[in-house]
Amino acid sequence: MDRKFPRIVIDRDKLRNNCTQIVKHCEARGIAVAGVIKGAGGLPEIARLYRSCGAAQLATSRLEQMELWRREGIPGPYMLLRVPGLSELPEVARLADYSLQSDATTLDALNSVCAEQGVTHRVIVMADLGDLREGFWDKTEMVEVCCHVEQGLDHLHLAGVGVNLGCYGAVKPTPENMGQLVDIARAVEARIGRRLEIVSGGATSSYTLVHWGTMPQGINHLRIGETALLAKDLQVDWGISDMDYLLRGTMRLEAEIIELRKKPTHPVGETVIDAFGNRPTFVDRGMRLRALAAFGRADVGQVETLLCREPGMTVIGGSSDHCILDVEDCPRALRVGDVVSFDLSYSHMLYATGRTDIAVVFTGA
């Protein structure tokens, strides 16, 4: 195993279990799964695993990840999740099989690019049902744009409609707002005279309705990432206790201790703002043993929300390149050079796997 630190260690067996279980539970309800790999840096090993477990598409918001998958010979189809900019359209037509779309100008331009390249590209037109990220707010306008794609854009295929919930506005997926998406799909179908292949009901947060058996008929597609990659959000943050068929501990961050000594718990001297423009507050707990670990916000984002695996250890802060740990209560007698580990949340995984200087190693078969 690679001994370079910091590093991400990924349990292939747990990950395979999660991908398999999600696909199985969704397929039992007539729902196909797009395996979302963007949060894990588009790692080819995870893309291959998701496809081997039955994912209908591989999905990411980054075209460079699709380029990597194509170089690695990973079978598609590939789905682009972030609505593309006009400057990206030649690469969208070349690399992606599907894309999510929410603007008529972009659709017209993409059709022209596809005509130049001699390809037909499949699009999913997005509705905004309250989360206030991408998507048409006016549903009449959305239906008209769908008809325009179907009848006026020869190099685009209207594959379906979709929605995103929970990522910006934290709006909870419910049978009611999923039903609104189904109603939009039926309205489009009535106008174009055929069934849509895809009615995409969202991402990890929408999987709750599959788990609870309350997803309305007509939703036949989900875009699933975090709940397969980490299985944390729904079980820990949502408090869903009967989802233990999805295994946690799929990924951990390992890092070396580079300093270990007792120091005050309150800075000494006049304080201003920190390196990130914040004005932190401190509680004076006297002298305590603290350790520095060799990673920081540049590697994982908000270090304070890391989940320490070491008993008695607490993350108390950090800077770009250092994570500061209170280890006063650790039963283990730590030394400089020891390796400590942390479970990850989605944001930590997103940051860490996007860096080229953090090693990634896989365990299991």
Secondary structure, DSSP 8 states (H G I E B T S, - for coil): ----SSEEEEEHHHHHHHHHHHHHHHHTTT-EEEEE-GGGTT-HHHHHHHHHTT-SEEEES-HHHHHHHHHTT----EEE-S---GGGHHHHHHH-SEEEE--HHHHHHHHHHHHHHT--EEEEEEE-SSS-SSSBSSHHHHHHHHHHHHHH-TTEEEEEEEE--SSSS-----HHHHHHHHHHHHHHHHHHTS--SEEE--SGGGHHHHHHT---TT--EEEE-HHHHT--IIIIIS--TT-TTS-S-SEEEEEEEEEEEEEESS--S-----TTS---------EEEEEEES--HHHHS-GGG-EE-STT-EEEEE-SS-EEEE-TT-SS---TT-EEEEE--HHHHHHHHT-SSSEEEEE--
